[in-house]
């Protein structure tokens, strides 16, 4: 990589960091609840598929 490329990339990263802001407390908790619910849902779906794949072949 050239030094100009590195300089250009670092300027882009600095610009993005300047635009970013820290979320408010309520916004953070709302995002955390949604992400937790999504993880629980995906985990439940995965566990039910696991149960189906282990229980059904033995029953047949």
CHARMM internal coordinates of N, CA and C (Angstrom, degrees):
IC EDIT
DIST 1 N 1 CA 1.4565
DIST 1 CA 1 C 1.5219
ANGL 1 N 1 CA 1 C 110.31
DIST 1 C 2 N 1.2794
ANGL 1 CA 1 C 2 N 114.54
DIHE 1 N 1 CA 1 C 2 N 144.71
DIST 2 N 2 CA 1.4570
ANGL 1 C 2 N 2 CA 119.29
DIHE 1 CA 1 C 2 N 2 CA 177.69
DIST 2 CA 2 C 1.5271
ANGL 2 N 2 CA 2 C 109.59
DIHE 1 C 2 N 2 CA 2 C -85.25
DIST 2 C 3 N 1.2961
ANGL 2 CA 2 C 3 N 114.76
DIHE 2 N 2 CA 2 C 3 N 159.84
DIST 3 N 3 CA 1.4638
ANGL 2 C 3 N 3 CA 120.35
DIHE 2 CA 2 C 3 N 3 CA 179.60
DIST 3 CA 3 C 1.5247
ANGL 3 N 3 CA 3 C 110.16
DIHE 2 C 3 N 3 CA 3 C -65.91
DIST 3 C 4 N 1.3294
ANGL 3 CA 3 C 4 N 117.28
DIHE 3 N 3 CA 3 C 4 N -33.75
DIST 4 N 4 CA 1.4589
ANGL 3 C 4 N 4 CA 120.22
DIHE 3 CA 3 C 4 N 4 CA 178.69
DIST 4 CA 4 C 1.5230
ANGL 4 N 4 CA 4 C 111.02
DIHE 3 C 4 N 4 CA 4 C -64.34
DIST 4 C 5 N 1.3301
ANGL 4 CA 4 C 5 N 116.21
DIHE 4 N 4 CA 4 C 5 N -38.97
DIST 5 N 5 CA 1.4651
ANGL 4 C 5 N 5 CA 120.33
DIHE 4 CA 4 C 5 N 5 CA 178.72
DIST 5 CA 5 C 1.5282
ANGL 5 N 5 CA 5 C 111.05
DIHE 4 C 5 N 5 CA 5 C -64.54
DIST 5 C 6 N 1.3118
ANGL 5 CA 5 C 6 N 115.66
DIHE 5 N 5 CA 5 C 6 N -43.01
DIST 6 N 6 CA 1.4616
ANGL 5 C 6 N 6 CA 119.94
DIHE 5 CA 5 C 6 N 6 CA 179.47
DIST 6 CA 6 C 1.5215
ANGL 6 N 6 CA 6 C 110.51
DIHE 5 C 6 N 6 CA 6 C -64.78
DIST 6 C 7 N 1.3159
ANGL 6 CA 6 C 7 N 116.66
DIHE 6 N 6 CA 6 C 7 N -41.54
DIST 7 N 7 CA 1.4589
ANGL 6 C 7 N 7 CA 121.21
DIHE 6 CA 6 C 7 N 7 CA 178.69
DIST 7 CA 7 C 1.5279
ANGL 7 N 7 CA 7 C 110.97
DIHE 6 C 7 N 7 CA 7 C -63.56
DIST 7 C 8 N 1.3186
ANGL 7 CA 7 C 8 N 116.60
DIHE 7 N 7 CA 7 C 8 N -41.33
DIST 8 N 8 CA 1.4606
ANGL 7 C 8 N 8 CA 121.16
DIHE 7 CA 7 C 8 N 8 CA 179.95
DIST 8 CA 8 C 1.5247
ANGL 8 N 8 CA 8 C 110.70
DIHE 7 C 8 N 8 CA 8 C -64.88
DIST 8 C 9 N 1.3407
ANGL 8 CA 8 C 9 N 116.19
DIHE 8 N 8 CA 8 C 9 N -44.55
DIST 9 N 9 CA 1.4693
ANGL 8 C 9 N 9 CA 120.13
DIHE 8 CA 8 C 9 N 9 CA 179.08
DIST 9 CA 9 C 1.5229
ANGL 9 N 9 CA 9 C 111.07
DIHE 8 C 9 N 9 CA 9 C -63.39
DIST 9 C 10 N 1.3198
ANGL 9 CA 9 C 10 N 117.41
DIHE 9 N 9 CA 9 C 10 N -43.26
DIST 10 N 10 CA 1.4666
ANGL 9 C 10 N 10 CA 120.07
DIHE 9 CA 9 C 10 N 10 CA -178.83
DIST 10 CA 10 C 1.5238
ANGL 10 N 10 CA 10 C 110.75
DIHE 9 C 10 N 10 CA 10 C -64.39
DIST 10 C 11 N 1.3236
ANGL 10 CA 10 C 11 N 118.49
DIHE 10 N 10 CA 10 C 11 N -35.64
DIST 11 N 11 CA 1.4686
ANGL 10 C 11 N 11 CA 121.15
DIHE 10 CA 10 C 11 N 11 CA 176.61
DIST 11 CA 11 C 1.5226
ANGL 11 N 11 CA 11 C 110.88
DIHE 10 C 11 N 11 CA 11 C -65.35
DIST 11 C 12 N 1.3398
ANGL 11 CA 11 C 12 N 116.48
DIHE 11 N 11 CA 11 C 12 N -38.24
DIST 12 N 12 CA 1.4609
ANGL 11 C 12 N 12 CA 119.72
DIHE 11 CA 11 C 12 N 12 CA 177.24
DIST 12 CA 12 C 1.5314
ANGL 12 N 12 CA 12 C 110.82
DIHE 11 C 12 N 12 CA 12 C -64.34
DIST 12 C 13 N 1.3254
ANGL 12 CA 12 C 13 N 116.49
DIHE 12 N 12 CA 12 C 13 N -44.06
DIST 13 N 13 CA 1.4632
ANGL 12 C 13 N 13 CA 120.30
DIHE 12 CA 12 C 13 N 13 CA 179.27
DIST 13 CA 13 C 1.5232
ANGL 13 N 13 CA 13 C 111.65
DIHE 12 C 13 N 13 CA 13 C -63.08
DIST 13 C 14 N 1.3101
ANGL 13 CA 13 C 14 N 117.12
DIHE 13 N 13 CA 13 C 14 N -41.04
DIST 14 N 14 CA 1.4685
ANGL 13 C 14 N 14 CA 121.16
DIHE 13 CA 13 C 14 N 14 CA 179.50
DIST 14 CA 14 C 1.5307
ANGL 14 N 14 CA 14 C 109.88
DIHE 13 C 14 N 14 CA 14 C -65.11
DIST 14 C 15 N 1.3329
ANGL 14 CA 14 C 15 N 117.14
DIHE 14 N 14 CA 14 C 15 N -39.27
DIST 15 N 15 CA 1.4650
ANGL 14 C 15 N 15 CA 120.70
DIHE 14 CA 14 C 15 N 15 CA 178.60
DIST 15 CA 15 C 1.5279
ANGL 15 N 15 CA 15 C 110.87
DIHE 14 C 15 N 15 CA 15 C -62.93
DIST 15 C 16 N 1.3172
ANGL 15 CA 15 C 16 N 116.65
DIHE 15 N 15 CA 15 C 16 N -42.11
DIST 16 N 16 CA 1.4658
ANGL 15 C 16 N 16 CA 120.73
DIHE 15 CA 15 C 16 N 16 CA 179.09
DIST 16 CA 16 C 1.5225
ANGL 16 N 16 CA 16 C 110.52
DIHE 15 C 16 N 16 CA 16 C -66.05
DIST 16 C 17 N 1.3168
ANGL 16 CA 16 C 17 N 117.53
DIHE 16 N 16 CA 16 C 17 N -42.03
DIST 17 N 17 CA 1.4615
ANGL 16 C 17 N 17 CA 120.42
DIHE 16 CA 16 C 17 N 17 CA 179.12
DIST 17 CA 17 C 1.5222
ANGL 17 N 17 CA 17 C 112.02
DIHE 16 C 17 N 17 CA 17 C -64.49
DIST 17 C 18 N 1.3154
ANGL 17 CA 17 C 18 N 117.44
DIHE 17 N 17 CA 17 C 18 N -33.11
DIST 18 N 18 CA 1.4625
ANGL 17 C 18 N 18 CA 120.04
DIHE 17 CA 17 C 18 N 18 CA 177.27
DIST 18 CA 18 C 1.5211
ANGL 18 N 18 CA 18 C 111.55
DIHE 17 C 18 N 18 CA 18 C -68.95
DIST 18 C 19 N 1.3422
ANGL 18 CA 18 C 19 N 116.75
DIHE 18 N 18 CA 18 C 19 N -32.91
DIST 19 N 19 CA 1.4635
ANGL 18 C 19 N 19 CA 120.82
DIHE 18 CA 18 C 19 N 19 CA 179.20
DIST 19 CA 19 C 1.5284
ANGL 19 N 19 CA 19 C 112.13
DIHE 18 C 19 N 19 CA 19 C -75.38
DIST 19 C 20 N 1.3196
ANGL 19 CA 19 C 20 N 116.69
DIHE 19 N 19 CA 19 C 20 N -26.90
DIST 20 N 20 CA 1.4690
ANGL 19 C 20 N 20 CA 120.45
DIHE 19 CA 19 C 20 N 20 CA -176.30
DIST 20 CA 20 C 1.5193
ANGL 20 N 20 CA 20 C 110.00
DIHE 19 C 20 N 20 CA 20 C -70.32
DIST 20 C 21 N 1.3414
ANGL 20 CA 20 C 21 N 115.01
DIHE 20 N 20 CA 20 C 21 N 146.61
DIST 21 N 21 CA 1.4615
ANGL 20 C 21 N 21 CA 119.49
DIHE 20 CA 20 C 21 N 21 CA 176.97
DIST 21 CA 21 C 1.5174
ANGL 21 N 21 CA 21 C 108.88
DIHE 20 C 21 N 21 CA 21 C -132.09
DIST 21 C 22 N 1.2862
ANGL 21 CA 21 C 22 N 114.71
DIHE 21 N 21 CA 21 C 22 N 158.29
DIST 22 N 22 CA 1.4509
ANGL 21 C 22 N 22 CA 120.54
DIHE 21 CA 21 C 22 N 22 CA -179.98
DIST 22 CA 22 C 1.5289
ANGL 22 N 22 CA 22 C 108.92
DIHE 21 C 22 N 22 CA 22 C -79.03
DIST 22 C 23 N 1.3435
ANGL 22 CA 22 C 23 N 117.57
DIHE 22 N 22 CA 22 C 23 N 133.48
DIST 23 N 23 CA 1.4669
ANGL 22 C 23 N 23 CA 118.71
DIHE 22 CA 22 C 23 N 23 CA -178.67
DIST 23 CA 23 C 1.5283
ANGL 23 N 23 CA 23 C 111.48
DIHE 22 C 23 N 23 CA 23 C -70.62
DIST 23 C 24 N 1.3138
ANGL 23 CA 23 C 24 N 115.42
DIHE 23 N 23 CA 23 C 24 N 151.67
DIST 24 N 24 CA 1.4583
ANGL 23 C 24 N 24 CA 119.81
DIHE 23 CA 23 C 24 N 24 CA 175.81
DIST 24 CA 24 C 1.5157
ANGL 24 N 24 CA 24 C 109.14
DIHE 23 C 24 N 24 CA 24 C -73.47
DIST 24 C 25 N 1.3131
ANGL 24 CA 24 C 25 N 116.46
DIHE 24 N 24 CA 24 C 25 N 163.73
DIST 25 N 25 CA 1.4575
ANGL 24 C 25 N 25 CA 121.76
DIHE 24 CA 24 C 25 N 25 CA -175.42
DIST 25 CA 25 C 1.5342
ANGL 25 N 25 CA 25 C 111.56
DIHE 24 C 25 N 25 CA 25 C -58.82
DIST 25 C 26 N 1.3225
ANGL 25 CA 25 C 26 N 116.82
DIHE 25 N 25 CA 25 C 26 N -44.87
DIST 26 N 26 CA 1.4694
ANGL 25 C 26 N 26 CA 120.55
DIHE 25 CA 25 C 26 N 26 CA -178.62
DIST 26 CA 26 C 1.5243
ANGL 26 N 26 CA 26 C 110.72
DIHE 25 C 26 N 26 CA 26 C -65.24
DIST 26 C 27 N 1.3274
ANGL 26 CA 26 C 27 N 115.88
DIHE 26 N 26 CA 26 C 27 N -41.77
DIST 27 N 27 CA 1.4634
ANGL 26 C 27 N 27 CA 120.39
DIHE 26 CA 26 C 27 N 27 CA 179.36
DIST 27 CA 27 C 1.5294
ANGL 27 N 27 CA 27 C 110.87
DIHE 26 C 27 N 27 CA 27 C -63.48
DIST 27 C 28 N 1.3203
ANGL 27 CA 27 C 28 N 116.61
DIHE 27 N 27 CA 27 C 28 N -40.89
DIST 28 N 28 CA 1.4595
ANGL 27 C 28 N 28 CA 120.81
DIHE 27 CA 27 C 28 N 28 CA 179.51
DIST 28 CA 28 C 1.5290
ANGL 28 N 28 CA 28 C 111.06
DIHE 27 C 28 N 28 CA 28 C -63.48
DIST 28 C 29 N 1.3396
ANGL 28 CA 28 C 29 N 116.89
DIHE 28 N 28 CA 28 C 29 N -44.27
DIST 29 N 29 CA 1.4639
ANGL 28 C 29 N 29 CA 119.95
DIHE 28 CA 28 C 29 N 29 CA -179.31
DIST 29 CA 29 C 1.5269
ANGL 29 N 29 CA 29 C 110.96
DIHE 28 C 29 N 29 CA 29 C -67.47
DIST 29 C 30 N 1.3308
ANGL 29 CA 29 C 30 N 117.55
DIHE 29 N 29 CA 29 C 30 N -35.70
DIST 30 N 30 CA 1.4659
ANGL 29 C 30 N 30 CA 120.31
DIHE 29 CA 29 C 30 N 30 CA 178.32
DIST 30 CA 30 C 1.5269
ANGL 30 N 30 CA 30 C 110.51
DIHE 29 C 30 N 30 CA 30 C -65.24
DIST 30 C 31 N 1.3268
ANGL 30 CA 30 C 31 N 116.79
DIHE 30 N 30 CA 30 C 31 N -44.50
DIST 31 N 31 CA 1.4621
ANGL 30 C 31 N 31 CA 121.03
DIHE 30 CA 30 C 31 N 31 CA 178.18
DIST 31 CA 31 C 1.5221
ANGL 31 N 31 CA 31 C 110.50
DIHE 30 C 31 N 31 CA 31 C -63.86
DIST 31 C 32 N 1.3383
ANGL 31 CA 31 C 32 N 116.85
DIHE 31 N 31 CA 31 C 32 N -39.86
DIST 32 N 32 CA 1.4639
ANGL 31 C 32 N 32 CA 120.86
DIHE 31 CA 31 C 32 N 32 CA 179.59
DIST 32 CA 32 C 1.5222
ANGL 32 N 32 CA 32 C 111.23
DIHE 31 C 32 N 32 CA 32 C -64.33
DIST 32 C 33 N 1.3220
ANGL 32 CA 32 C 33 N 117.29
DIHE 32 N 32 CA 32 C 33 N -41.35
DIST 33 N 33 CA 1.4694
ANGL 32 C 33 N 33 CA 120.55
DIHE 32 CA 32 C 33 N 33 CA 179.35
DIST 33 CA 33 C 1.5241
ANGL 33 N 33 CA 33 C 110.85
DIHE 32 C 33 N 33 CA 33 C -65.20
DIST 33 C 34 N 1.3168
ANGL 33 CA 33 C 34 N 117.17
DIHE 33 N 33 CA 33 C 34 N -43.11
DIST 34 N 34 CA 1.4626
ANGL 33 C 34 N 34 CA 120.67
DIHE 33 CA 33 C 34 N 34 CA -179.59
DIST 34 CA 34 C 1.5302
ANGL 34 N 34 CA 34 C 110.37
DIHE 33 C 34 N 34 CA 34 C -65.14
DIST 34 C 35 N 1.3299
ANGL 34 CA 34 C 35 N 116.47
DIHE 34 N 34 CA 34 C 35 N -43.42
DIST 35 N 35 CA 1.4644
ANGL 34 C 35 N 35 CA 119.45
DIHE 34 CA 34 C 35 N 35 CA 179.59
DIST 35 CA 35 C 1.5261
ANGL 35 N 35 CA 35 C 110.68
DIHE 34 C 35 N 35 CA 35 C -65.81
DIST 35 C 36 N 1.3184
ANGL 35 CA 35 C 36 N 118.03
DIHE 35 N 35 CA 35 C 36 N -39.97
DIST 36 N 36 CA 1.4602
ANGL 35 C 36 N 36 CA 121.18
DIHE 35 CA 35 C 36 N 36 CA 177.79
DIST 36 CA 36 C 1.5141
ANGL 36 N 36 CA 36 C 112.26
DIHE 35 C 36 N 36 CA 36 C -64.52
DIST 36 C 37 N 1.3329
ANGL 36 CA 36 C 37 N 116.60
DIHE 36 N 36 CA 36 C 37 N -41.32
DIST 37 N 37 CA 1.4679
ANGL 36 C 37 N 37 CA 120.27
DIHE 36 CA 36 C 37 N 37 CA 178.01
DIST 37 CA 37 C 1.5227
ANGL 37 N 37 CA 37 C 110.70
DIHE 36 C 37 N 37 CA 37 C -64.73
DIST 37 C 38 N 1.3220
ANGL 37 CA 37 C 38 N 117.43
DIHE 37 N 37 CA 37 C 38 N -39.65
DIST 38 N 38 CA 1.4651
ANGL 37 C 38 N 38 CA 120.78
DIHE 37 CA 37 C 38 N 38 CA 178.74
DIST 38 CA 38 C 1.5236
ANGL 38 N 38 CA 38 C 110.69
DIHE 37 C 38 N 38 CA 38 C -64.96
DIST 38 C 39 N 1.3275
ANGL 38 CA 38 C 39 N 117.57
DIHE 38 N 38 CA 38 C 39 N -42.25
DIST 39 N 39 CA 1.4660
ANGL 38 C 39 N 39 CA 120.42
DIHE 38 CA 38 C 39 N 39 CA 178.07
DIST 39 CA 39 C 1.5176
ANGL 39 N 39 CA 39 C 111.45
DIHE 38 C 39 N 39 CA 39 C -64.38
DIST 39 C 40 N 1.3319
ANGL 39 CA 39 C 40 N 117.13
DIHE 39 N 39 CA 39 C 40 N -40.07
DIST 40 N 40 CA 1.4612
ANGL 39 C 40 N 40 CA 120.58
DIHE 39 CA 39 C 40 N 40 CA 178.65
DIST 40 CA 40 C 1.5270
ANGL 40 N 40 CA 40 C 110.35
DIHE 39 C 40 N 40 CA 40 C -65.40
DIST 40 C 41 N 1.3199
ANGL 40 CA 40 C 41 N 117.10
DIHE 40 N 40 CA 40 C 41 N -40.98
DIST 41 N 41 CA 1.4621
ANGL 40 C 41 N 41 CA 120.70
DIHE 40 CA 40 C 41 N 41 CA 179.03
DIST 41 CA 41 C 1.5275
ANGL 41 N 41 CA 41 C 111.41
DIHE 40 C 41 N 41 CA 41 C -63.78
DIST 41 C 42 N 1.3122
ANGL 41 CA 41 C 42 N 116.81
DIHE 41 N 41 CA 41 C 42 N -45.84
DIST 42 N 42 CA 1.4649
ANGL 41 C 42 N 42 CA 120.62
DIHE 41 CA 41 C 42 N 42 CA 179.40
DIST 42 CA 42 C 1.5293
ANGL 42 N 42 CA 42 C 110.23
DIHE 41 C 42 N 42 CA 42 C -65.10
DIST 42 C 43 N 1.3179
ANGL 42 CA 42 C 43 N 116.96
DIHE 42 N 42 CA 42 C 43 N -39.12
DIST 43 N 43 CA 1.4573
ANGL 42 C 43 N 43 CA 120.27
DIHE 42 CA 42 C 43 N 43 CA 177.10
DIST 43 CA 43 C 1.5152
ANGL 43 N 43 CA 43 C 112.30
DIHE 42 C 43 N 43 CA 43 C -64.06
DIST 43 C 44 N 1.3247
ANGL 43 CA 43 C 44 N 116.80
DIHE 43 N 43 CA 43 C 44 N -40.99
DIST 44 N 44 CA 1.4638
ANGL 43 C 44 N 44 CA 120.98
DIHE 43 CA 43 C 44 N 44 CA 178.41
DIST 44 CA 44 C 1.5227
ANGL 44 N 44 CA 44 C 110.88
DIHE 43 C 44 N 44 CA 44 C -64.50
DIST 44 C 45 N 1.3102
ANGL 44 CA 44 C 45 N 116.67
DIHE 44 N 44 CA 44 C 45 N -43.45
DIST 45 N 45 CA 1.4668
ANGL 44 C 45 N 45 CA 120.36
DIHE 44 CA 44 C 45 N 45 CA 177.90
DIST 45 CA 45 C 1.5276
ANGL 45 N 45 CA 45 C 110.24
DIHE 44 C 45 N 45 CA 45 C -62.38
DIST 45 C 46 N 1.3070
ANGL 45 CA 45 C 46 N 117.25
DIHE 45 N 45 CA 45 C 46 N -45.34
DIST 46 N 46 CA 1.4626
ANGL 45 C 46 N 46 CA 120.98
DIHE 45 CA 45 C 46 N 46 CA 179.53
DIST 46 CA 46 C 1.5169
ANGL 46 N 46 CA 46 C 112.49
DIHE 45 C 46 N 46 CA 46 C -62.99
DIST 46 C 47 N 1.3376
ANGL 46 CA 46 C 47 N 116.42
DIHE 46 N 46 CA 46 C 47 N -41.51
DIST 47 N 47 CA 1.4613
ANGL 46 C 47 N 47 CA 120.03
DIHE 46 CA 46 C 47 N 47 CA 179.63
DIST 47 CA 47 C 1.5199
ANGL 47 N 47 CA 47 C 111.26
DIHE 46 C 47 N 47 CA 47 C -67.17
DIST 47 C 48 N 1.3371
ANGL 47 CA 47 C 48 N 117.60
DIHE 47 N 47 CA 47 C 48 N -38.66
DIST 48 N 48 CA 1.4604
ANGL 47 C 48 N 48 CA 119.46
DIHE 47 CA 47 C 48 N 48 CA 178.65
DIST 48 CA 48 C 1.5303
ANGL 48 N 48 CA 48 C 110.85
DIHE 47 C 48 N 48 CA 48 C -67.42
DIST 48 C 49 N 1.3179
ANGL 48 CA 48 C 49 N 118.00
DIHE 48 N 48 CA 48 C 49 N -37.48
DIST 49 N 49 CA 1.4618
ANGL 48 C 49 N 49 CA 120.42
DIHE 48 CA 48 C 49 N 49 CA 175.57
DIST 49 CA 49 C 1.5247
ANGL 49 N 49 CA 49 C 109.97
DIHE 48 C 49 N 49 CA 49 C -64.50
DIST 49 C 50 N 1.3269
ANGL 49 CA 49 C 50 N 117.37
DIHE 49 N 49 CA 49 C 50 N -41.37
DIST 50 N 50 CA 1.4654
ANGL 49 C 50 N 50 CA 121.23
DIHE 49 CA 49 C 50 N 50 CA 177.30
DIST 50 CA 50 C 1.5270
ANGL 50 N 50 CA 50 C 110.55
DIHE 49 C 50 N 50 CA 50 C -60.05
DIST 50 C 51 N 1.3202
ANGL 50 CA 50 C 51 N 116.94
DIHE 50 N 50 CA 50 C 51 N -44.96
DIST 51 N 51 CA 1.4678
ANGL 50 C 51 N 51 CA 119.80
DIHE 50 CA 50 C 51 N 51 CA 179.41
DIST 51 CA 51 C 1.5241
ANGL 51 N 51 CA 51 C 110.84
DIHE 50 C 51 N 51 CA 51 C -62.92
DIST 51 C 52 N 1.3142
ANGL 51 CA 51 C 52 N 117.15
DIHE 51 N 51 CA 51 C 52 N -43.51
DIST 52 N 52 CA 1.4656
ANGL 51 C 52 N 52 CA 120.32
DIHE 51 CA 51 C 52 N 52 CA 178.65
DIST 52 CA 52 C 1.5279
ANGL 52 N 52 CA 52 C 111.59
DIHE 51 C 52 N 52 CA 52 C -61.42
DIST 52 C 53 N 1.3074
ANGL 52 CA 52 C 53 N 116.45
DIHE 52 N 52 CA 52 C 53 N -39.12
DIST 53 N 53 CA 1.4668
ANGL 52 C 53 N 53 CA 119.75
DIHE 52 CA 52 C 53 N 53 CA -177.86
DIST 53 CA 53 C 1.5204
ANGL 53 N 53 CA 53 C 112.18
DIHE 52 C 53 N 53 CA 53 C -74.01
DIST 53 C 54 N 1.3146
ANGL 53 CA 53 C 54 N 118.88
DIHE 53 N 53 CA 53 C 54 N -25.22
DIST 54 N 54 CA 1.4726
ANGL 53 C 54 N 54 CA 120.62
DIHE 53 CA 53 C 54 N 54 CA 179.61
DIST 54 CA 54 C 1.5254
ANGL 54 N 54 CA 54 C 113.08
DIHE 53 C 54 N 54 CA 54 C -94.56
DIST 54 C 55 N 1.3275
ANGL 54 CA 54 C 55 N 117.97
DIHE 54 N 54 CA 54 C 55 N -32.63
DIST 55 N 55 CA 1.4610
ANGL 54 C 55 N 55 CA 120.94
DIHE 54 CA 54 C 55 N 55 CA -176.03
DIST 55 CA 55 C 1.5201
ANGL 55 N 55 CA 55 C 111.37
DIHE 54 C 55 N 55 CA 55 C -85.59
DIST 55 C 56 N 1.3063
ANGL 55 CA 55 C 56 N 118.54
DIHE 55 N 55 CA 55 C 56 N -43.39
DIST 56 N 56 CA 1.4698
ANGL 55 C 56 N 56 CA 121.42
DIHE 55 CA 55 C 56 N 56 CA -176.27
DIST 56 CA 56 C 1.5247
ANGL 56 N 56 CA 56 C 113.57
DIHE 55 C 56 N 56 CA 56 C -61.92
DIST 56 C 57 N 1.3331
ANGL 56 CA 56 C 57 N 120.22
DIHE 56 N 56 CA 56 C 57 N -45.76
DIST 57 N 57 CA 1.4664
ANGL 56 C 57 N 57 CA 117.96
DIHE 56 CA 56 C 57 N 57 CA -179.54
DIST 57 CA 57 C 1.5395
ANGL 57 N 57 CA 57 C 112.96
DIHE 56 C 57 N 57 CA 57 C -61.85
DIST 57 C 58 N 1.3165
ANGL 57 CA 57 C 58 N 118.33
DIHE 57 N 57 CA 57 C 58 N -31.37
DIST 58 N 58 CA 1.4645
ANGL 57 C 58 N 58 CA 121.07
DIHE 57 CA 57 C 58 N 58 CA 179.49
DIST 58 CA 58 C 1.5303
ANGL 58 N 58 CA 58 C 111.20
DIHE 57 C 58 N 58 CA 58 C -73.75
DIST 58 C 59 N 1.3290
ANGL 58 CA 58 C 59 N 116.79
DIHE 58 N 58 CA 58 C 59 N -31.02
DIST 59 N 59 CA 1.4539
ANGL 58 C 59 N 59 CA 120.33
DIHE 58 CA 58 C 59 N 59 CA -178.44
DIST 59 CA 59 C 1.5153
ANGL 59 N 59 CA 59 C 113.75
DIHE 58 C 59 N 59 CA 59 C -78.77
DIST 59 C 60 N 1.3133
ANGL 59 CA 59 C 60 N 116.33
DIHE 59 N 59 CA 59 C 60 N -19.73
DIST 60 N 60 CA 1.4778
ANGL 59 C 60 N 60 CA 119.09
DIHE 59 CA 59 C 60 N 60 CA -177.31
DIST 60 CA 60 C 1.4761
ANGL 60 N 60 CA 60 C 112.68
DIHE 59 C 60 N 60 CA 60 C -85.62
END
COOR INIT
IC SEED 1 N 1 CA 1 C
IC BUILD
